[in-house]
Amino acid sequence: MPNLEYFVVDVFTTAPLAGNPLAVVMNTCGLTTERMQAIAREFNLSETTFVERRPAEVERAEGVRVRIFTTQEELKFAGHPTLGTASVLKMFAPETARGDTVTLAENGGPVPVRFEAGQADSAGLFSEMTQPEPEFGLDLPQAAVAALLGLTNDELDPKLTPQVVSTGAPFAIVVLRSVAALERLKVDQDKATEWLRQRGARWFYVMAPVPDESEDGAKYRARMQFYGGEDPATGSAAGCAISYLVARGAVSSDTRVHVLQGVEIGRQSHLFLTARMENSRVRDVRVAGSTVLVAKGQLFLP
């Protein structure tokens, strides 16, 4: 294979070296799944994406084929890889855009990403993805959840029962009473992994309200601990979270919510979430944020 071009972007931020980093490897048709997984381990980021370009008529009809890998597995869908990859395509393969939208054909299905008009690539790109309609799973017992989070039962919001929600990837959404409790979060990964799998979820996405909106205008802070580490920003979980909050009446339909994530690990990320309640169903789940280019280069592979 020829040398493979790649880009590194930071997603959910307007400044480099913040947000959630992503590697995007271009024109990867012919790479095996095993090779992609090995490259993802080489970058050692939370996710790496692989763009498999196809004939223009196929991309117009189905979207640009993209595969998403963590360091351990391939995913059907993930949030910051979707926004970041679409932004790289908008910058460096503008023919993939149809008007203001780039559609990615991911393992979980097509995901449209819409860009605001008139943006300069050098300043980063603000875009918004539309996620699949949510599926609501099991309610989870608060006492058991609190123990797995390393917290006490009374630190969870008693009015908002934890629940499994999926907009392409299933998360257990948990709302705490305070940011102080969120800062003490310490998920027992060994116990939580099996416990969550048995209930149809992958990981916990834990939120707390910011009452005075003092932190850059954010209404919520969030954390997502996984694989023994922590994610700076989790766009797929954020779609589940806004679906949950709208369904429970904690956020009004069509209200944009600003969520701040990654504070505790020095990678502040700003996510903007919206969902609509329509005929007693949550629809039109959208997650938005900015992407900035950090690096580009080539992979030299035999």
Number of C-alpha atoms within 10 A of each C-alpha: 10 11 13 14 15 19 19 21 27 27 37 33 25 20 18 17 17 21 31 29 28 27 27 26 27 20 17 20 13 9 12 10 13 9 11 21 18 15 20 26 18 11 15 15 16 25 24 27 25 24 22 17 17 15 8 13 9 12 19 16 9 17 24 25 20 26 25 24 25 18 19 14 12 18 16 14 25 22 21 30 30 27 31 31 30 31 28 24 19 19 18 12 11 13 14 21 21 12 11 13 18 28 24 25 21 21 15 15 15 19 22 18 25 22 23 11 11 8 11 10 16 9 13 22 28 23 23 22 27 20 27 20 19 24 16 16 16 13 15 17 12 21 14 13 23 20 15 21 22 14 19 15 17 12 16 25 16 13 10 19 16 25 24 26 25 27 24 23 23 24 27 26 28 25 25 23 18 18 17 11 16 23 14 11 18 13 23 15 17 11 10 20 18 12 17 19 12 10 16 17 22 20 24 26 22 23 26 23 18 18 12 9 12 9 13 10 14 20 18 21 24 27 24 21 19 18 13 9 12 15 19 28 30 24 27 22 27 27 32 32 31 30 33 26 17 21 19 13 12 12 18 17 19 16 14 18 19 20 25 26 27 22 17 13 12 12 20 19 26 27 27 22 25 26 31 21 17 10 7 8 13 19 21 19 24 24 28 28 25 26 31 27 25 15 12 13 12 13 12 10 9 6
